[in-house]
Amino acid sequence: MTVAIRNVETLALHGGSFRADPTNGATQVPIYQSTSFDLRSTERADRLVNFEEIGFIYSRVGNPTQHVLEERLAAIEGGAAALALASGQAAAALSVLTLVQAGDNIVTSTDLYGGTWNFFANRLKQFGIEARFVDPADPENFRRATDDKTRLYFGETLPNPKLNVFPIREVADIGRSLGVPLIIDNTSAPLLARPIDHGAAIVVHSATKYIGGHGTTIGGAIIDSGQFPWEQFADRHRLITDPDPSYHGRIWTDIARPYGPIAYIFAVRAGLLRDLGPAIAPQNAFQLIQGLETLPLRIRQHSENAVAVAKFLSGHPKVTAVIFPGVQNGEARRRADAYLKGGFGGLVGFELKGGTDAGRRFIDALKLFFHVANIGDTHSLAIHPASTTHAQLSPEEQLASGVTPGYVRLSVGIENIEDIITDISQALEHA
């Protein structure tokens, strides 16, 4: 492209270097359904494996279809480089594991998706890594939980299910002063928020949700801002700045230097992705590119419909509380206005008077909404987290993450708003 593109709506369609297929001029991204790529010569093979040239070798580590998706995701998030993976859970896991080893700790928000909470609280223990959970309502909690073994902070822009916007700038500034990068999961607010603009070092997505948008494709992504000064805090980040024995003692910051400030994403791709293998399939990468192209239109409609649903629920006698950035007040609303631009997202939570039984009755009475554990679909979706997505957590952990017995989460779709509210209204009669 010869025209400088600055707006995310256009970047979702044109971001990155792909304009048309150089072989035949196809304007849609080809699906490179190939496990391997011709190295052409032993000389070129040497250059590729030694990072003296960047190219494709094996689809477990990189694929041309995947590469287009990665460039566009980096463009819309304002990052330096990205890595697409097999799922959002893989993205969250590798984003963290790249920076930690046995004896280290992370400091994470309590306001998390249930799968991430469980990974941090239980699975990391298998690796000898401690997760310290803090309430993000006071950003200074992150500083207080930090010590010499802290390697990263973690939060969600629009936490699912709590829906209190994370104080990105405040926590990022604390972390930067201590040499601790902030990783932000932006799954629930793509295009609405750009965490890197507010100081986040790394962004992750479950692309399964709004980016794919149609409930067809599992995928995830990590975006490297290229802005965190790893070498300035080398003692804290030896996995990035010390020799890596799996690459003959080479150092990631040195390897990446000819290609830009992308040592971290180099380490994820050539390290854990190579060794653990959660690679995205070329077909899935293609599907997510298709979803990304219409994301600006869909996220706008999701947000508009969600506002109407929140207003309807706020006036219903069976609803004791509505959890939605657009109806919050005080500090919660200030953060929503500071970090969310152009809408408050498509997620709406609410509390029913009758607790667990009322929540289950409401779910069972829905006709239009699907009862699924997904969000971000074009269809409207509903879940009772206490008995499904957060059932593996203890009652104390559920409350800390924002899940109470009567809490119901809606992922408001793009159907006509009258039909959406009609279905909610009739289901509430049974709650």
C-alpha positions in Angstrom: 0.0 0.0 0.0 1.3 3.5 -0.8 -1.4 5.2 1.3 -0.7 5.5 5.1 -3.6 3.7 6.9 -4.3 4.8 10.4 -7.9 3.7 11.1 -8.5 0.3 12.6 -11.6 -0.3 10.4 -9.4 -0.1 7.3 -6.5 -2.0 8.9 -8.8 -4.9 9.6 -9.1 -5.3 5.8 -5.8 -4.0 4.5 -3.3 -4.2 7.4 0.0 -5.9 6.8 2.0 -6.5 3.6 -0.5 -8.7 1.7 -2.2 -6.9 -1.2 -2.7 -9.7 -3.7 -1.1 -13.1 -4.3 2.1 -12.5 -6.2 1.7 -15.6 -8.3 -1.7 -15.1 -9.8 -3.1 -11.8 -8.4 -5.8 -13.3 -6.2 -7.1 -10.6 -3.9 -8.2 -13.1 -1.2 -5.6 -14.7 1.0 -4.8 -18.2 -0.3 -5.0 -21.2 2.1 -1.5 -22.6 2.1 -2.5 -26.2 3.1 1.1 -27.4 3.3 3.0 -28.9 6.1 6.4 -28.0 4.7 8.1 -25.5 2.4 10.9 -26.1 -0.1 14.1 -24.8 1.3 15.6 -24.5 -2.2 19.2 -25.0 -1.3 21.4 -26.1 1.7 22.8 -22.6 1.8 19.3 -21.0 2.2 18.4 -23.7 4.7 21.4 -22.6 6.8 20.2 -19.0 6.7 16.7 -19.9 7.7 17.5 -22.1 10.7 20.1 -19.6 11.9 17.6 -16.6 11.6 19.7 -14.9 9.0 16.7 -14.9 6.7 13.0 -15.1 7.7 11.0 -17.6 5.7 8.7 -20.6 6.0 10.1 -24.0 6.9 7.3 -26.0 8.6 3.7 -25.1 9.4 4.0 -25.9 13.1 6.1 -22.7 13.4 4.7 -20.5 10.6 2.6 -20.6 7.5 1.9 -17.9 4.8 -1.8 -17.8 5.5 -1.1 -17.5 9.2 1.4 -14.7 8.5 -1.3 -12.5 6.9 -3.5 -12.9 10.0 -0.6 -12.1 12.2 0.2 -8.9 10.3 -3.3 -7.7 10.4 -3.7 -8.4 14.1 -0.5 -6.5 14.9 -1.8 -3.6 12.8 -5.1 -3.2 14.5 -3.5 -3.5 18.0 -0.6 -1.1 17.1 2.0 -3.8 17.8 5.3 -4.7 16.2 4.6 -8.4 15.5 2.1 -11.1 16.3 1.8 -14.9 16.5 -1.4 -16.8 15.8 -2.0 -20.0 17.7 -4.4 -22.9 17.9 -6.6 -21.4 20.6 -7.0 -18.4 23.0 -6.0 -20.7 25.9 -2.7 -21.5 24.0 -2.1 -17.8 23.5 -2.6 -17.0 27.2 -0.4 -20.0 28.3 2.5 -19.3 26.0 2.4 -15.6 26.6 3.1 -16.3 30.3 5.3 -19.4 30.0 7.8 -17.7 27.7 8.8 -15.4 30.6 8.7 -17.7 33.7 10.5 -20.7 35.0 10.4 -22.7 38.3 10.7 -20.4 41.3 9.2 -17.4 39.5 5.9 -15.7 40.2 3.3 -13.7 38.3 0.9 -11.1 39.7 -2.5 -11.3 38.1 -5.9 -9.7 38.4 -8.6 -11.6 40.2 -11.0 -10.5 37.4 -10.4 -13.3 34.9 -12.0 -15.8 32.5 -12.5 -19.1 34.4 -10.1 -21.0 32.2 -7.3 -18.5 32.7 -7.9 -18.5 36.5 -7.7 -22.3 36.7 -4.5 -22.3 34.6 -2.9 -19.7 36.8 -4.1 -21.1 40.2 -3.5 -24.8 39.5 -1.6 -25.7 36.4 1.3 -23.2 36.9 2.0 -25.0 40.2 3.1 -28.0 38.1 5.9 -25.9 36.8 6.9 -24.5 40.1 5.4 -21.0 39.3 3.3 -19.0 41.7 0.3 -16.9 40.7 -0.5 -14.0 43.0 -4.1 -12.8 42.6 -4.8 -9.2 43.5 -7.9 -7.0 43.2 -7.3 -4.5 40.3 -9.7 -2.0 41.8 -6.6 -0.6 43.5 -3.7 -0.7 41.0 -1.1 -0.4 43.8 -2.0 -4.0 44.8 0.2 -5.0 41.9 3.2 -3.1 43.3 2.6 -4.6 46.8 2.6 -8.1 45.4 5.8 -7.7 43.4 9.2 -9.0 44.4 12.5 -9.9 42.7 11.0 -13.1 41.3 8.0 -11.4 39.6 8.2 -11.7 35.9 4.9 -10.3 34.6 1.5 -8.7 35.4 -1.7 -10.1 33.8 -5.2 -8.6 33.3 -8.2 -8.5 31.0 -9.4 -5.3 29.4 -13.0 -6.1 29.9 -13.0 -9.1 32.3 -15.3 -12.0 31.6 -17.5 -12.2 33.6 -16.9 -9.3 36.0 -17.0 -6.6 33.3 -15.1 -4.0 35.3 -12.6 -2.4 32.9 -9.0 -3.0 34.0 -6.8 0.0 34.9 -4.3 -0.6 32.0 -2.3 2.6 32.2 -2.0 2.6 36.0 -0.8 -0.9 36.2 1.5 -0.7 33.1 3.2 2.4 34.6 3.8 0.5 37.9 5.2 -2.4 36.0 7.4 -0.4 33.8 9.0 1.3 36.8 9.9 -2.1 38.2 10.8 -3.8 35.0 7.6 -5.9 34.9 5.7 -6.2 31.6 1.9 -6.1 31.5 0.1 -8.7 29.5 -3.5 -7.8 28.6 -6.2 -10.2 27.4 -8.2 -8.0 24.9 -10.6 -10.8 23.8 -13.8 -9.0 24.9 -12.9 -5.6 23.5 -11.2 -5.8 20.1 -11.1 -2.5 18.3 -12.9 -0.9 21.2 -9.6 -0.9 23.2 -6.0 -0.7 22.2 -4.0 -1.7 25.3 -0.7 -1.1 23.8 -1.6 2.6 23.4 -2.0 2.7 27.2 1.3 0.9 28.1 0.6 -2.8 27.8 3.7 -4.7 26.7 1.8 -7.7 25.3 -1.7 -8.3 24.1 -3.4 -11.7 23.8 -6.7 -12.7 22.2 -9.0 -15.6 22.0 -9.7 -15.1 18.3 -12.4 -17.7 18.6 -14.6 -14.9 20.0 -15.2 -11.6 18.3 -12.4 -11.8 15.8 -13.7 -15.0 14.2 -17.2 -13.9 15.2 -19.3 -16.7 13.8 -18.8 -19.5 16.2 -17.0 -21.7 13.6 -13.3 -21.5 14.4 -10.9 -21.9 17.3 -7.8 -19.7 17.4 -5.7 -17.4 19.5 -3.0 -14.7 19.1 -0.2 -12.9 20.9 0.8 -9.4 19.9 4.2 -8.0 20.9 4.1 -4.2 21.4 7.9 -4.0 20.6 8.0 -1.3 23.3 9.2 -3.2 26.4 12.9 -2.6 27.2 14.0 -6.2 28.0 17.7 -5.4 28.1 17.2 -2.6 30.5 15.8 -5.1 33.0 18.0 -8.0 32.0 18.3 -9.5 35.5 14.6 -9.9 35.7 14.1 -11.3 32.2 17.0 -13.8 31.7 14.8 -16.0 29.5 14.9 -13.2 26.9 18.3 -11.7 27.5 20.5 -14.7 28.5 21.9 -17.4 26.1 19.3 -20.0 25.1 20.8 -23.5 25.3 18.3 -24.8 22.7 19.7 -22.4 20.1 23.4 -23.0 20.8 23.6 -20.2 23.4 22.2 -17.4 21.2 20.3 -14.6 22.8 16.8 -13.6 21.7 17.4 -9.9 21.8 20.5 -10.3 19.5 18.6 -12.7 17.2 15.7 -10.3 16.7 17.8 -7.1 16.4 18.0 -7.1 12.6 14.2 -7.4 12.3 13.0 -4.9 14.9 12.2 -4.9 18.6 10.5 -8.3 18.6 12.7 -10.4 20.8 9.7 -11.6 22.8 7.6 -12.8 19.9 10.7 -14.5 18.4 11.1 -16.4 21.7 7.5 -17.5 21.8 7.5 -18.8 18.2 10.9 -20.4 18.1 10.7 -21.6 21.7 7.5 -22.8 23.2 5.5 -23.0 19.9 8.3 -25.1 18.3 8.6 -27.3 21.3 4.9 -27.7 22.4 3.2 -27.4 19.0 -0.1 -25.5 19.5 0.0 -24.4 15.9 -3.0 -22.8 14.1 -4.3 -24.7 11.1 -4.1 -22.8 7.8 -7.8 -23.2 7.2 -8.5 -21.7 10.7 -6.2 -18.8 10.0 -8.1 -18.1 6.7 -11.5 -18.3 8.6 -10.2 -15.8 11.2 -9.1 -13.4 8.4 -12.6 -13.5 7.0 -14.0 -12.7 10.5 -11.5 -9.9 11.1 -12.7 -8.1 7.9 -16.2 -7.6 9.2 -15.3 -7.1 12.9 -15.7 -3.3 12.8 -19.3 -3.6 11.7 -20.1 -6.5 14.1 -18.6 -5.0 17.2 -20.5 -1.8 16.6 -23.8 -3.7 16.5 -22.9 -5.9 19.4 -22.3 -2.8 21.5 -25.4 -1.0 20.4 -27.6 -4.0 21.2 -25.9 -4.6 24.5 -26.7 -1.1 25.7 -30.4 -1.6 24.9 -30.4 -5.0 26.8 -28.7 -3.4 29.8 -31.2 -0.7 29.9 -34.1 -3.2 29.7 -32.7 -5.3 32.5 -32.1 -2.3 34.7 -35.8 -1.8 35.0 -36.9 -5.4 35.5 -38.3 -6.3 38.9 -36.6 -9.8 39.0 -33.1 -8.3 38.3 -31.2 -7.1 41.4 -28.1 -5.8 39.6 -26.9 -5.2 36.0 -23.2 -5.6 35.3 -22.3 -3.6 32.2 -19.7 -0.8 31.6 -22.4 1.4 30.1 -24.5 1.5 33.3 -21.7 1.8 35.8 -20.9 4.9 37.8 -17.8 6.3 39.6 -14.4 4.9 39.0 -15.7 1.9 37.1 -17.3 4.2 34.5 -14.3 6.5 34.3 -12.1 3.5 33.4 -14.7 2.4 30.8 -14.7 5.8 29.2 -10.9 6.0 29.3 -10.2 2.6 27.7 -13.2 1.7 25.6 -13.8 3.8 22.5 -16.9 3.5 20.3 -18.9 1.1 22.5 -18.9 -0.9 25.7 -18.8 -4.4 24.1 -21.4 -7.1 23.7 -21.3 -8.7 27.2 -24.0 -8.0 29.8 -24.2 -9.6 33.2 -27.1 -9.5 35.6 -28.1 -10.9 39.0 -31.4 -12.6 39.5 -33.2 -12.5 42.9 -33.7 -16.3 43.1 -30.0 -17.2 43.0 -28.9 -20.5 41.3 -32.3 -21.9 40.7 -33.6 -18.7 39.1 -30.5 -18.6 36.9 -31.0 -22.1 35.7 -34.7 -21.6 35.0 -33.9 -18.4 33.0 -31.3 -20.3 30.8 -33.7 -23.2 30.2 -36.5 -20.9 29.1 -34.6 -19.1 26.4 -35.7 -19.7 22.8 -33.6 -17.4 20.7 -30.4 -17.3 22.7 -28.1 -20.3 22.5 -26.9 -21.9 25.8 -23.1 -22.2 25.1 -19.8 -21.4 26.8 -18.7 -19.1 24.0 -18.9 -15.3 23.6 -18.5 -13.0 20.6 -20.7 -14.9 18.2 -23.0 -13.2 15.8 -25.8 -15.1 17.6 -26.9 -14.2 21.1 -25.6 -16.5 23.7 -26.2 -17.1 27.4 -24.6 -18.9 30.3 -25.0 -19.5 34.0 -21.2 -19.4 35.0 -21.6 -20.8 38.5 -22.7 -24.1 37.1 -20.7 -24.2 33.9 -17.6 -22.1 33.0 -16.6 -21.4 36.6 -17.9 -24.6 38.2 -14.3 -25.9 38.7 -13.5 -22.9 41.0 -14.2 -22.8 44.7 -17.1 -20.6 45.9 -14.5 -18.1 47.2 -12.7 -18.1 43.8 -16.0 -17.7 42.0 -16.9 -14.6 44.1 -13.5 -13.1 43.6 -13.9 -13.4 39.8 -17.3 -11.9 39.9 -19.5 -15.0 39.8 -22.4 -15.2 42.2 -25.1 -18.0 42.4 -27.7 -15.9 40.5 -25.3 -14.3 38.0 -26.2 -14.8 34.3 -23.9 -13.6 31.4 -25.2 -12.7 28.1 -23.2 -12.3 24.9 -25.6 -10.1 22.9 -25.6 -10.9 19.2 -26.4 -8.8 16.2 -30.1 -9.9 15.7 -32.8 -7.4 15.7 -33.0 -5.8 19.2 -36.7 -6.3 19.5 -36.3 -10.1 19.1 -33.5 -10.2 21.6 -35.4 -8.4 24.3 -38.6 -10.4 23.6 -36.7 -13.6 24.3 -35.1 -12.2 27.5 -38.4 -10.9 28.7 -40.2 -14.2 28.3 -37.4 -16.1 29.9 -37.4 -13.8 32.9 -41.1 -14.8 33.5 -39.9 -18.3 34.2 -36.9 -17.2 36.4 
